[in-house]
Amino acid sequence: MSAPSAQDLRDRYRPLLLAESEALRVASAETGADRRPVELDQQSVGRLSRMDAMQQQAMAAAQEARRRARTQAVAAALRRIDEGEFGWCADCGDFIGSARLDLDPTLMRCISCARS
């Protein structure tokens, strides 16, 4: 099986990556309030409620960290598309494979190199 051209890869994956980038940006903006520090007003909130709020805030912060990492991976994939390097293994230089890229277009290594 021959590898698709750089233009074919760009046409196929750039719109997907741009859409994911926008979805990540929107999700980050929508959950900003969840990551704000928890107010420790003992008059209006009980101890267990504060603990629950702190746990929710920590979970939202962890989710945002994962979202930021994914945003960076998507941006890197978009740069590789612009540079004509998208779809090629960073280790061995072979084509990563369409099925693998369909699962995650941010991957940088073929299955053989990923296993080793």
Backbone as ProteinMPNN parsed JSONL, in Angstrom:
{"seq_chain_A": "MSAPSAQDLRDRYRPLLLAESEALRVASAETGADRRPVELDQQSVGRLSRMDAMQQQAMAAAQEARRRARTQAVAAALRRIDEGEFGWCADCGDFIGSARLDLDPTLMRCISCARS", "coords_chain_A": {"N_chain_A": [[0.848, -1.178, 0.0], [0.626, 2.174, -0.873], [1.736, 5.302, 0.444], [-0.362, 8.087, 1.208], [-0.453, 11.28, -0.487], [1.127, 14.355, 0.611], [-0.668, 16.452, 0.328], [-3.12, 15.074, 0.27], [-3.132, 14.034, 2.872], [-3.145, 16.444, 4.312], [-5.602, 17.538, 3.471], [-7.342, 15.67, 4.529], [-6.836, 15.446, 7.348], [-6.325, 17.99, 8.493], [-8.784, 19.575, 8.764], [-10.056, 18.012, 10.751], [-8.276, 18.188, 12.912], [-8.284, 20.958, 13.354], [-10.958, 21.306, 14.124], [-10.979, 19.802, 16.48], [-9.176, 21.288, 18.002], [-10.589, 23.691, 18.317], [-12.813, 22.729, 19.763], [-11.549, 21.954, 22.122], [-10.667, 24.454, 23.017], [-13.119, 25.755, 23.491], [-14.219, 24.08, 25.474], [-12.389, 24.509, 27.51], [-12.804, 27.214, 28.07], [-15.457, 27.126, 28.934], [-15.307, 25.748, 31.32], [-13.886, 27.244, 33.073], [-14.759, 28.523, 35.448], [-15.051, 26.392, 37.167], [-12.489, 25.818, 37.929], [-11.593, 27.785, 39.564], [-10.221, 29.053, 42.661], [-11.407, 27.673, 45.756], [-13.702, 29.223, 47.856], [-13.364, 29.787, 51.297], [-15.455, 30.263, 53.219], [-16.708, 30.083, 56.284], [-19.154, 30.685, 57.315], [-21.152, 30.345, 55.42], [-20.818, 27.9, 54.175], [-20.519, 24.503, 54.898], [-18.075, 22.236, 56.407], [-17.865, 19.71, 55.026], [-19.044, 20.358, 52.597], [-17.219, 22.238, 51.65], [-14.992, 20.595, 51.349], [-15.905, 18.904, 49.35], [-16.229, 20.785, 47.294], [-13.565, 21.554, 46.963], [-12.482, 19.167, 46.064], [-13.838, 18.892, 43.631], [-12.817, 21.147, 42.334], [-10.111, 20.432, 42.135], [-10.293, 18.2, 40.468], [-11.279, 19.426, 38.159], [-9.108, 21.061, 37.554], [-7.162, 19.13, 36.983], [-8.31, 17.962, 34.738], [-8.188, 20.131, 33.017], [-5.425, 20.332, 32.722], [-4.901, 17.983, 31.289], [-6.33, 18.651, 29.022], [-4.849, 20.855, 28.104], [-2.443, 19.57, 27.434], [-3.319, 17.944, 25.344], [-4.107, 19.931, 23.559], [-1.634, 21.014, 22.908], [-0.517, 18.812, 21.587], [-2.216, 18.635, 19.373], [-1.683, 21.11, 18.161], [0.994, 20.698, 17.494], [0.716, 18.651, 15.62], [-0.663, 20.028, 13.62], [1.351, 21.834, 12.887], [3.185, 20.007, 11.813], [1.71, 19.2, 9.595], [1.679, 21.607, 8.133], [4.392, 21.784, 7.578], [4.809, 19.646, 5.956], [5.475, 17.21, 7.047], [3.709, 15.582, 8.283], [2.215, 12.495, 9.181], [4.341, 10.835, 8.883], [6.641, 8.691, 10.441], [8.393, 9.773, 13.281], [10.613, 8.499, 14.203], [11.549, 6.314, 12.462], [10.867, 7.129, 9.909], [9.015, 5.952, 8.225], [5.707, 5.644, 6.751], [3.057, 6.33, 8.925], [0.519, 5.211, 8.878], [-2.805, 5.063, 7.754], [-4.988, 3.996, 9.194], [-4.064, 4.083, 11.814], [-3.611, 6.839, 12.124], [-6.218, 7.679, 11.803], [-7.317, 6.895, 14.213], [-5.919, 8.489, 16.04], [-4.874, 11.463, 15.139], [-2.711, 12.898, 16.083], [-0.544, 11.333, 16.537], [2.909, 10.477, 16.392], [4.542, 8.408, 15.77], [5.089, 5.288, 14.093], [3.457, 2.068, 14.374], [5.319, 0.028, 14.818], [7.618, 1.372, 15.818], [6.454, 2.554, 18.026], [5.975, 0.401, 19.638], [8.478, -0.398, 20.398]], "CA_chain_A": [[0.0, 0.0, 0.0], [1.43, 3.383, -0.942], [1.346, 6.369, 1.364], [-1.052, 9.201, 0.55], [0.372, 12.479, -0.689], [1.047, 15.363, 1.678], [-1.917, 17.195, 0.113], [-4.222, 14.214, 0.714], [-3.094, 14.013, 4.334], [-3.567, 17.773, 4.763], [-7.038, 17.685, 3.227], [-8.09, 14.735, 5.372], [-6.654, 15.583, 8.793], [-6.312, 19.382, 8.97], [-10.092, 19.979, 9.304], [-10.318, 17.281, 12.0], [-7.437, 18.769, 13.958], [-8.793, 22.306, 13.645], [-12.21, 21.149, 14.874], [-10.642, 19.371, 17.838], [-8.559, 22.436, 18.66], [-11.674, 24.61, 18.702], [-13.593, 22.082, 20.823], [-10.751, 22.041, 23.348], [-10.696, 25.855, 23.451], [-14.455, 26.027, 24.027], [-14.352, 23.346, 26.729], [-11.566, 25.192, 28.504], [-13.493, 28.454, 28.438], [-16.7, 26.813, 29.639], [-15.05, 25.166, 32.641], [-13.006, 28.14, 33.826], [-15.289, 28.777, 36.794], [-14.844, 25.192, 37.988], [-11.098, 25.74, 38.362], [-11.275, 28.887, 40.477], [-10.008, 28.625, 44.055], [-12.614, 27.502, 46.571], [-13.854, 30.165, 48.967], [-13.471, 29.091, 52.579], [-16.347, 31.05, 54.079], [-17.294, 29.135, 57.225], [-20.505, 31.085, 57.654], [-22.157, 29.932, 54.439], [-20.567, 26.561, 53.65], [-20.016, 23.57, 55.896], [-16.779, 21.604, 56.157], [-17.977, 18.685, 53.985], [-19.323, 21.037, 51.334], [-15.956, 22.819, 51.2], [-14.149, 19.49, 50.893], [-16.446, 18.488, 48.056], [-15.907, 21.843, 46.34], [-12.127, 21.483, 46.715], [-12.258, 17.983, 45.239], [-14.327, 19.24, 42.289], [-11.861, 22.094, 41.766], [-8.902, 19.672, 41.802], [-10.604, 17.38, 39.294], [-11.375, 20.34, 37.017], [-7.745, 21.483, 37.233], [-6.499, 17.991, 36.342], [-8.892, 17.843, 33.397], [-7.64, 21.231, 32.227], [-4.042, 19.98, 32.406], [-4.981, 17.019, 30.186], [-6.805, 19.395, 27.851], [-3.713, 21.635, 27.613], [-1.507, 18.642, 26.791], [-3.917, 17.55, 24.061], [-4.049, 21.115, 22.705], [-0.262, 21.091, 22.417], [-0.337, 17.723, 20.622], [-2.948, 19.025, 18.157], [-0.917, 22.199, 17.539], [2.187, 20.099, 16.893], [0.274, 17.937, 14.417], [-0.952, 21.052, 12.608], [2.648, 22.311, 12.401], [3.731, 18.965, 10.937], [0.963, 19.285, 8.335], [2.172, 22.784, 7.413], [5.777, 21.538, 7.166], [4.845, 18.485, 5.073], [6.021, 16.055, 7.772], [2.614, 14.864, 8.931], [1.942, 11.139, 8.719], [5.59, 10.072, 8.78], [7.178, 8.343, 11.759], [9.507, 10.616, 13.719], [11.77, 7.649, 14.495], [12.088, 5.548, 11.33], [10.552, 7.803, 8.662], [7.979, 5.248, 7.466], [4.347, 6.164, 6.885], [2.443, 5.855, 10.168], [-0.629, 4.388, 8.513], [-4.075, 5.791, 7.825], [-5.827, 3.481, 10.278], [-3.505, 4.603, 13.076], [-3.89, 8.275, 12.152], [-7.654, 7.859, 12.003], [-7.569, 6.762, 15.652], [-5.361, 9.662, 16.715], [-4.037, 12.153, 14.162], [-1.557, 13.556, 16.692], [0.537, 10.365, 16.736], [4.135, 10.817, 15.678], [5.34, 7.212, 15.53], [4.4, 4.124, 13.532], [3.183, 1.055, 15.385], [6.559, -0.693, 15.122], [8.452, 2.208, 16.689], [5.724, 2.783, 19.278], [6.1, -0.822, 20.452], [9.848, -0.593, 20.898]], "C_chain_A": [[0.892, 1.238, 0.0], [0.86, 4.44, 0.011], [0.616, 7.464, 0.588], [-0.104, 10.395, 0.393], [0.196, 13.433, 0.494], [-0.249, 16.161, 1.558], [-3.123, 16.375, 0.567], [-4.291, 14.165, 2.241], [-3.588, 15.346, 4.901], [-5.083, 17.931, 4.622], [-7.868, 16.817, 4.174], [-8.02, 15.087, 6.863], [-6.661, 17.021, 9.312], [-7.683, 19.81, 9.499], [-10.43, 19.276, 10.628], [-9.536, 17.884, 13.157], [-7.894, 20.178, 14.328], [-10.082, 22.244, 14.467], [-11.923, 20.719, 16.312], [-10.017, 20.513, 18.633], [-9.618, 23.42, 19.154], [-12.517, 24.019, 19.831], [-12.848, 22.137, 22.156], [-10.767, 23.465, 23.904], [-12.032, 26.2, 24.105], [-14.637, 25.333, 25.372], [-13.556, 24.015, 27.84], [-12.257, 26.464, 28.99], [-14.737, 28.177, 29.274], [-16.47, 26.301, 31.06], [-14.133, 26.032, 33.5], [-13.475, 28.378, 35.248], [-15.061, 27.588, 37.722], [-13.433, 25.11, 38.555], [-10.697, 26.872, 39.302], [-11.064, 28.36, 41.885], [-11.325, 28.6, 44.83], [-12.596, 28.516, 47.703], [-14.043, 29.387, 50.268], [-14.249, 29.94, 53.581], [-17.084, 30.1, 55.012], [-18.718, 29.5, 57.625], [-21.539, 30.509, 56.698], [-21.98, 28.493, 53.953], [-19.986, 25.689, 54.751], [-18.719, 22.909, 55.463], [-16.855, 20.577, 55.024], [-18.261, 19.302, 52.624], [-18.054, 21.668, 50.768], [-15.035, 21.731, 50.656], [-14.607, 19.002, 49.519], [-16.097, 19.509, 46.981], [-14.424, 21.814, 45.987], [-11.789, 20.272, 45.836], [-12.705, 18.26, 43.798], [-13.348, 20.183, 41.581], [-10.592, 21.368, 41.335], [-9.131, 18.804, 40.558], [-10.687, 18.244, 38.037], [-9.988, 20.816, 36.595], [-6.984, 20.364, 36.527], [-7.022, 17.801, 34.916], [-8.35, 18.942, 32.482], [-6.19, 20.946, 31.844], [-4.003, 18.967, 31.25], [-5.412, 17.717, 28.895], [-5.665, 20.223, 27.246], [-2.704, 20.748, 26.884], [-2.037, 18.216, 25.423], [-3.873, 18.715, 23.079], [-2.654, 21.272, 22.11], [0.009, 20.017, 21.369], [-1.027, 18.06, 19.305], [-2.186, 20.134, 17.426], [0.337, 21.657, 16.858], [1.83, 19.344, 15.612], [-0.041, 18.922, 13.29], [0.343, 21.636, 12.042], [3.284, 21.293, 11.454], [3.018, 18.954, 9.586], [1.509, 20.442, 7.501], [3.586, 22.572, 6.866], [5.91, 20.331, 6.238], [5.409, 17.233, 5.723], [4.938, 15.195, 8.418], [2.437, 13.486, 8.314], [3.168, 10.26, 8.635], [6.175, 9.891, 10.173], [8.396, 9.208, 12.084], [10.764, 9.797, 13.982], [12.368, 7.024, 13.239], [11.798, 6.19, 9.975], [9.523, 7.114, 7.792], [6.622, 5.924, 7.663], [3.691, 5.534, 8.116], [1.279, 4.914, 9.875], [-1.928, 5.136, 8.736], [-4.949, 5.305, 8.966], [-5.363, 4.019, 11.628], [-3.784, 6.103, 13.2], [-5.372, 8.563, 12.329], [-8.016, 7.758, 13.487], [-7.089, 7.98, 16.419], [-4.418, 10.38, 15.759], [-2.846, 12.891, 14.769], [-0.374, 12.614, 16.876], [1.73, 10.702, 15.854], [4.971, 9.592, 15.318], [4.48, 6.101, 14.955], [4.24, 3.079, 14.628], [4.445, 0.291, 15.775], [7.439, 0.09, 16.082], [7.766, 2.472, 18.026], [5.845, 1.591, 20.2], [7.484, -0.961, 21.062], [10.27, 0.486, 21.867]], "O_chain_A": [[1.821, 1.329, 0.803], [-0.33, 4.453, 0.326], [0.949, 7.733, -0.567], [0.92, 10.484, 1.071], [-0.757, 13.325, 1.267], [-0.861, 16.508, 2.568], [-4.045, 16.914, 1.18], [-5.371, 14.243, 2.827], [-4.36, 15.369, 5.86], [-5.757, 18.398, 5.54], [-8.971, 17.198, 4.567], [-9.033, 15.033, 7.56], [-6.979, 17.24, 10.481], [-7.75, 20.365, 10.596], [-11.023, 19.883, 11.52], [-10.071, 18.066, 14.251], [-7.886, 20.542, 15.504], [-10.273, 23.034, 15.392], [-12.551, 21.212, 17.249], [-10.308, 20.675, 19.819], [-9.541, 23.916, 20.279], [-12.895, 24.736, 20.758], [-13.463, 22.345, 23.202], [-10.868, 23.662, 25.115], [-12.071, 26.857, 25.146], [-15.156, 25.936, 26.312], [-14.009, 24.075, 28.983], [-12.284, 26.746, 30.188], [-15.033, 28.913, 30.214], [-17.355, 26.414, 31.909], [-13.658, 25.587, 34.545], [-12.655, 28.43, 36.165], [-14.897, 27.763, 38.929], [-13.198, 24.417, 39.545], [-9.565, 26.902, 39.782], [-11.648, 27.347, 42.27], [-12.228, 29.401, 44.585], [-11.603, 28.65, 48.419], [-14.811, 28.427, 50.312], [-13.747, 30.283, 54.652], [-17.988, 29.386, 54.58], [-19.414, 28.68, 58.224], [-22.666, 30.215, 57.098], [-22.907, 27.924, 53.375], [-19.063, 26.1, 55.453], [-18.314, 23.005, 54.304], [-15.992, 20.573, 54.146], [-17.766, 18.815, 51.608], [-17.829, 21.641, 49.558], [-14.378, 21.918, 49.632], [-13.789, 18.725, 48.642], [-15.71, 19.135, 45.874], [-14.062, 22.027, 44.83], [-10.916, 20.348, 44.972], [-12.008, 17.892, 42.853], [-13.084, 20.039, 40.387], [-10.051, 21.662, 40.268], [-8.254, 18.695, 39.702], [-10.22, 17.841, 36.972], [-9.721, 20.96, 35.402], [-6.244, 20.621, 35.577], [-6.251, 17.512, 34.0], [-8.085, 18.699, 31.305], [-5.771, 21.292, 30.739], [-3.174, 19.081, 30.346], [-4.914, 17.406, 27.813], [-5.524, 20.288, 26.025], [-2.174, 21.13, 25.84], [-1.279, 18.139, 24.456], [-3.628, 18.51, 21.89], [-2.512, 21.622, 20.938], [0.686, 20.276, 20.375], [-0.479, 17.797, 18.234], [-2.06, 20.095, 16.202], [0.7, 22.105, 15.77], [2.571, 19.4, 14.63], [0.285, 18.664, 12.131], [0.425, 21.905, 10.844], [3.851, 21.661, 10.425], [3.645, 18.727, 8.552], [1.771, 20.284, 6.309], [3.937, 23.115, 5.819], [7.011, 20.025, 5.781], [5.785, 16.291, 5.025], [5.246, 14.177, 9.037], [2.499, 13.321, 7.096], [3.06, 9.067, 8.348], [6.199, 10.822, 10.978], [9.307, 9.354, 11.27], [11.867, 10.343, 13.984], [13.56, 7.183, 12.976], [12.428, 5.824, 8.983], [9.18, 7.625, 6.725], [6.42, 6.675, 8.617], [3.774, 4.321, 8.31], [1.094, 3.919, 10.576], [-2.129, 5.764, 9.775], [-5.587, 6.113, 9.641], [-6.18, 4.368, 12.48], [-4.154, 6.576, 14.274], [-5.746, 9.568, 12.933], [-8.915, 8.454, 13.96], [-7.762, 8.453, 17.335], [-3.278, 9.951, 15.584], [-2.043, 13.458, 14.029], [0.69, 13.043, 17.324], [1.577, 11.153, 14.719], [5.991, 9.714, 14.64], [3.299, 5.98, 15.28], [4.836, 3.205, 15.698], [4.619, -0.057, 16.942], [7.949, -0.467, 17.053], [8.437, 2.599, 19.05], [5.821, 1.747, 21.421], [7.645, -1.571, 22.119], [11.392, 0.459, 22.371]]}, "name": "protein", "num_of_chains": 1, "seq": "MSAPSAQDLRDRYRPLLLAESEALRVASAETGADRRPVELDQQSVGRLSRMDAMQQQAMAAAQEARRRARTQAVAAALRRIDEGEFGWCADCGDFIGSARLDLDPTLMRCISCARS"}
